[in-house]
Amino acid sequence: MDFDKIGEMALGSRLRALSDLVTDDAEKIYELYNIALKPKWFPVFYFLSNQNKGKSITSIANAIGHSHPSAIKIVREMHKAELILEQKSKTDKRIKNIVLTPKGIKISQSIIAQYNDVENTIKDMMYQTRHNIWLAIQEFEYLLNEKSLLERVKEQKKSRESQEIEIIDYLPEHRDDFKLLNEQWIEQYFQIEKADQKALDNPEDYIIKRGGKILVAIQNNTTLGVCALLKKQDQKYEYELAKMAVSPKAQGKGIGNLLGKSIIEKAKDLGASYIYLESNTILKPAISLYRKLGFKKVIGHHTPYERCNIQMELKI
């Protein structure tokens, strides 16, 4: 396989191929030094040869970075080869500690020369390369420990899909989608209330003609989300963020975040100093989004909604 042609996305396959190449030679190196070990046994053997007392399977697995079943499999193979044996713990008879046998101890003493030759060979190879693969692996492992490859790919996917989404101003042809998307999420958790019906049945009169705005998230001419900015008759709060809804089919694409940021920009253009919103703490993803957008909890304001148990504001 031409990994250079495929590129970085074949990293896993290339590392496996490199591992196979090194492992094949490792078996021959053990034979060269008359050492009765298999390459896959090395992590367990090396760990035990540097311990003053026996270790449990769990301790071994944690130390070598293997799963518990993987460590058990290696230990069984080494036990069959008479390199290790099990001893009951003196403090807890339920625990079996693994120790090297006299045969294993003898190998640990005779393998020192091989260790030195292999280490010097690897170092010599690294001196001949422009990039230190050992340091590069350490850096890569550090990044993966911070955030897994899966998480990073999910973020990349979300970012790409977000760029394909367009936020536009509401048009009359979006009326049905505006109502349907809002009804879907409300009925999933609560019941439609009178205040909902006024906005959803006639958004043009109730929201837009009163000085508000509605934004629509679309992709390939399909409505994926909506959000409204209501004009309020309040000394402090000129506008209220409301009626944000995202299609269940589009969850995870960051549409709520795009709509929220866009509606805040609309409020800024309209000269707003504060934006107000009402929600319910059962909607944890929504509350998390509002906090991410900069909203903070406030109390004491009248609400027409029975489902409202949290009020928030954003100072612009």
Residue pairs with C-beta under 8 A, 6 or more apart in sequence:
1 10
1 13
1 17
3 10
3 13
3 14
3 17
23 39
23 40
26 39
26 42
27 38
27 39
29 114
29 118
30 36
30 37
30 38
30 39
30 114
33 110
33 111
33 113
33 114
35 107
35 110
35 111
35 114
36 81
36 83
36 107
37 45
37 83
37 107
37 111
38 77
40 74
41 74
41 77
41 78
41 83
43 64
43 65
43 66
43 74
44 60
44 64
44 71
44 74
44 75
44 78
44 84
44 98
45 78
45 83
45 100
45 104
45 107
45 108
47 55
47 60
47 63
47 64
48 55
48 60
48 84
48 98
48 99
48 100
48 104
49 100
49 104
49 105
49 108
53 97
53 99
54 87
54 89
54 97
54 98
54 99
55 63
55 97
55 98
56 89
56 95
56 96
56 97
56 98
57 68
57 71
57 72
57 75
57 96
57 98
58 68
60 66
60 71
60 75
60 98
61 67
61 68
61 70
61 71
64 71
66 74
75 84
75 98
78 84
78 104
79 85
79 86
82 101
82 103
82 104
83 100
83 101
83 103
83 104
83 107
84 98
84 99
84 100
84 101
84 104
85 98
85 99
85 101
86 96
86 97
86 98
87 96
87 97
87 98
87 99
88 95
88 96
88 97
89 95
89 96
89 97
100 108
126 132
126 133
126 134
158 252
158 253
158 254
159 254
161 219
161 253
161 254
162 253
162 254
162 255
162 257
162 258
164 219
165 217
165 218
165 219
165 224
165 253
165 255
165 258
166 217
166 218
166 219
167 215
167 216
167 217
167 258
167 259
167 262
168 215
168 216
168 218
169 213
169 214
169 215
169 216
170 178
170 203
170 208
170 213
170 214
170 215
170 216
170 226
171 216
172 204
174 214
174 216
174 223
174 226
175 203
175 204
177 216
177 223
177 226
178 200
178 203
178 214
178 216
178 226
178 243
179 200
179 201
179 203
181 223
181 225
181 226
181 245
181 246
181 247
182 196
182 200
182 226
182 243
182 245
183 192
183 200
184 245
184 247
184 248
185 245
185 246
186 192
186 196
189 280
189 282
189 283
189 307
190 280
190 307
191 307
192 200
193 304
193 305
193 306
193 307
194 304
195 304
195 305
196 305
198 206
199 206
199 207
199 228
199 230
199 242
199 243
200 243
203 214
203 228
207 213
207 214
207 228
207 229
207 230
207 243
208 214
210 230
210 231
211 231
212 228
212 229
212 230
212 231
212 239
213 228
213 229
213 263
213 266
213 270
214 226
214 227
214 228
214 229
214 243
215 226
215 227
215 228
215 229
215 259
215 262
215 263
215 266
216 223
216 225
216 226
217 223
217 224
217 225
217 226
217 246
217 250
217 255
217 258
217 259
218 224
219 250
223 247
224 246
224 247
224 249
224 250
224 253
224 255
225 244
225 245
225 246
225 247
225 250
225 255
225 256
225 258
225 259
226 243
226 244
226 245
226 259
227 241
227 242
227 243
227 244
227 245
227 259
227 260
227 262
227 263
228 241
228 242
228 243
228 244
228 263
229 239
229 240
229 241
229 242
229 263
229 266
229 267
229 270
229 275
230 239
230 240
230 241
230 242
231 238
231 239
232 238
232 239
232 240
232 276
234 276
236 273
236 274
237 274
237 275
237 276
237 313
238 267
238 270
238 271
238 272
238 273
238 274
239 267
239 270
239 272
239 274
239 275
239 276
240 275
240 276
240 277
240 278
241 260
241 263
241 264
241 267
241 275
241 276
241 277
241 314
242 277
242 278
244 256
244 259
244 260
244 263
244 286
246 255
246 256
246 259
256 285
256 286
256 289
257 289
257 292
257 293
260 289
260 290
260 293
261 293
264 275
264 293
264 314
264 316
267 275
267 316
268 316
272 316
273 315
273 316
274 313
274 314
274 315
274 316
275 295
275 313
275 314
275 316
276 298
276 301
276 311
276 312
276 313
277 290
277 295
277 311
277 312
277 313
277 314
278 303
278 305
278 308
278 310
278 311
278 312
279 286
279 287
279 290
279 308
279 310
279 312
280 307
280 308
280 309
280 310
281 287
281 309
281 310
287 310
290 312
293 314
294 314
295 312
295 313
295 314
296 312
296 313
296 314
297 310
297 311
297 312
298 311
298 312
298 313
299 311
300 311
301 311
303 311
